[in-house]
Amino acid sequence: MVTGRDVNRRWILRRRPNGELRSEHLDLTTEPIGEINSGQVLVRTVYTSLDPAHRLYAREKDSYIPSVPLGGVMRSFNMGVVEESQNADFATGDIVTGVFGWEDYSVSAGDGSDYMSVVDMDPRLPLAARFALFEHIGLAAYFGLVKIIDPRPGDTLVVSAAAGAVGSMAVQIGKILGCRVIGIAGSDAKCALVRDEFGADVAINYRTADLTSALRAAAPDGVNGFIDGVGGEILEAVLEVLAMNARIAMAGFISQYENDAQPYGPGNIYNLINQRARIEGYSAPDFASDSHAWAKAHRDITDWYFQGRIKYRLDVDQGLENAPQSLRKLFSGKNEGKLLIQVSEEPIRQPPRGESLPPGLSGDRSR
Amino acid sequence: MVTGRDVNRRWILRRRPNGELRSEHLDLTTEPIGEINSGQVLVRTVYTSLDPAHRLYAREKDSYIPSVPLGGVMRSFNMGVVEESQNADFATGDIVTGVFGWEDYSVSAGDGSDYMSVVDMDPRLPLAARFALFEHIGLAAYFGLVKIIDPRPGDTLVVSAAAGAVGSMAVQIGKILGCRVIGIAGSDAKCALVRDEFGADVAINYRTADLTSALRAAAPDGVNGFIDGVGGEILEAVLEVLAMNARIAMAGFISQYENDAQPYGPGNIYNLINQRARIEGYSAPDFASDSHAWAKAHRDITDWYFQGRIKYRLDVDQGLENAPQSLRKLFSGKNEGKLLIQVSEEPIRQPPRGESLPPGLSGDRSR
């Protein structure tokens, strides 16, 4: 394929989906990139992250950030390389992350509005690992646990979508923090992964189990903390088995992303009174404003990884043109690890010296 | 009527209601009181508090405390006088409150399980005022505000059932804490009360207004705190207009107490993520374990009352036999102030000396 400054491919949102977001709602257009003006930075996309939130961005209704306007490029979290900079804070060759879009090249205003920042990561870590261990994935698990739930050792923690990108991190960090961890996932194979690879004490297949009964059996003293990215009936089941003063960290609600008109609200939310419990919504990037906590999170996760206490899985598809099709794997639960599209070649980095790399999971794969 | 140790009238739960709790679900029985054994205390009921929670107690399903078993006396929060004590902590003539029942006399085990405690209240306050200013009413407003919402001056606070017992206290305490207060009530007359008597900046009649639009207009920068005793569609409307980091203190959900099978859950609960907001369930009596905060709450409310900054309204019906019928006023919104049944005569107290009493509201009444 030909790409470059004159042929920048971009996935443009044309129609708002009524249900699943598919390629028919988007057009892959090409347009040249103009002059890079003062303050601006030109970024070549290397990886783009596929996330449940794309479905929210395609809504009419704003979510935690405004929805993508019709005619706009589909928003995404990308990693890329600075190809040209008219901004003193960024240099050609810098590896950056930011909220850009499904496109070969992004022009950043360089004013912070897209959260662009230079990647500061142990050079022994693969670049793509950043999407699993940090950013809106690993940090969502970390801050949901450390800041919202704040468990005591011995607490019982439930993690939904426990084989998923955030969930698998939450299971592992929960174990590191001394919790008893119950993972919920949507197949026996995923449950095996949650138990055997990520270390949950119990894994429950919500498609085959009576979830409330299974949770009651697995948590006879009730659930002290719950990291939820699913919402809907999963949230409702956990609300039935809360311990006193339980904390629910609400990170997402993927089960309801397709239900624009009438998301399903749990009718037993009032159990929060019985249990003097709380639900708190949060978003990992907010914690960047606490620079101490932010730095500690990155240090903790890096340390845990190199101590062999955290594994990650990536599912890397190739080619920007495949973004809408790959996205469907997320909603059908078919992805095997954090889902990325590799859009262009990784830049050459300083190779790691002296120490051998700990492995990710054997399931890591590029296709 | 004849009452006494040999003719103790008790309202016994016979059938679980499917909808409203009415007298047909209860029998008024009489039975003698036996010997008062070691540790036990005999309490003559003076006032019994009628609360939305009776409907919860009559459910099959346990709520924040276990439901009343069929054949058991309807649970209630009472004030009474100790008539006989075999317990060193209580003396004949003590005025006490506790979780007893709809009955002329209660036998307390004296072991704390019914939360029986001697009333410690400024003698210038009428006895019945305790039900409006303190206990599960005034203290629910106080702790919801001070401990769960913890507003800053200038914050926008919403109060549901703002003409009700808890709501009217929350409106007034919210103003004392420097909030801009929006009250929600179910009639224009109640809205007038909420504004003119309790001091809300805005009052919205949810039966005639488009609540979400009205809230948006009244709170253009969003709602920072919400004390909710209603749940359902009221909660759903407020979830649409939350400011960032909003706090919802969930004290009750009276709109759903009749819906045993399928309470209505707000489908937009996921807005908590957008707004990094939280919902926290609580129960005022829990805060008794923090003796400093507990004492301060009583002192603050007493001071505010004698400073003329807090008014209360009582709606006192006469006669235990009328309890089920009076209760219906609560659910139809017809009570005018905290609803009580006077079951027997108040004991003679040391009359207040030297200072004149500040008034309650002119609406106080006994019938």
Interface residues (C-beta under 8 A of the other chain):
Chain A: D62 S63 Y64 G231 E236 M250 A251 G252 F253 Q256 Q262 P263 Y264 G265 P266 G267 N268 I269 Y270 N271 L272 I273 N274 Q275 R276 A277 R278 I279 E280 G281 Y282 S283 D286
Chain B: D62 S63 Y64 G231 E236 M250 A251 G252 F253 Q256 Q262 P263 Y264 G265 P266 G267 N268 I269 Y270 N271 L272 I273 N274 Q275 R276 A277 R278 I279 E280 G281 Y282 S283 D286
